[in-house]
Amino acid sequence: MNPTAFDDIRPYHDEELPAVYEELIADPAFQKAVSSIMPGVPFELLRRKCVLAVLSWSFRRLFVMVYFGIS
């Protein structure tokens, strides 16, 4: 099997995440999805947490903390 056959659907590498977060934050569809999933959470709070999350596990942890209202 070709090891690069699934590059289009592989998880992001940690060094790619800051650019991915910036792209997501700027996407109106993402903003709308977040506001419908977490209606009481200001998008600015999520944006700040995304910028701080430089590793994939830290993003997941921060996202769950925001979703469940844990500061």
C-alpha positions in Angstrom: 0.0 0.0 0.0 1.2 3.5 -0.8 1.8 5.3 2.6 0.7 8.7 1.1 -2.6 7.3 -0.3 -4.6 8.8 2.6 -2.9 12.1 2.9 -6.0 14.0 2.0 -8.0 12.6 4.9 -5.2 12.2 7.6 -5.4 14.1 10.9 -3.5 17.3 11.0 0.0 17.4 12.4 0.4 19.7 15.4 2.5 22.2 13.4 -0.4 22.6 10.9 -2.9 23.5 13.6 -2.4 27.3 14.0 -3.2 27.9 10.3 -6.1 25.5 10.4 -7.6 27.3 13.4 -7.2 30.7 11.7 -9.0 29.3 8.7 -11.8 27.9 10.8 -12.2 31.0 12.9 -12.6 33.1 9.8 -15.2 30.7 8.2 -18.8 32.1 8.7 -20.2 28.5 8.4 -18.0 27.5 11.4 -19.0 30.5 13.4 -22.7 29.7 12.7 -22.2 26.0 13.7 -20.5 27.0 16.9 -23.1 29.5 17.8 -25.9 26.8 17.3 -24.0 24.1 19.2 -22.9 26.4 22.1 -25.5 29.3 22.1 -24.3 30.8 25.4 -20.6 30.8 24.6 -19.2 34.0 23.1 -17.3 33.1 19.8 -14.5 35.4 20.9 -13.8 33.1 23.9 -13.5 30.1 21.6 -11.3 32.1 19.2 -8.9 32.9 22.1 -8.8 29.3 23.2 -8.1 28.1 19.7 -5.1 30.4 19.4 -3.7 29.0 22.7 -4.2 25.4 21.7 -1.0 24.5 19.8 -1.4 20.7 20.2 -4.3 18.6 19.0 -5.0 17.2 22.4 -5.0 20.7 24.0 -7.6 21.9 21.4 -9.8 19.0 22.2 -9.4 19.6 26.0 -10.1 23.3 25.7 -13.1 22.8 23.4 -14.7 20.4 25.8 -14.0 22.8 28.7 -15.7 25.6 26.8 -18.7 23.4 25.9 -19.2 22.3 29.4 -18.6 25.7 30.9 -15.4 24.9 32.7 -13.0 27.8 32.7 
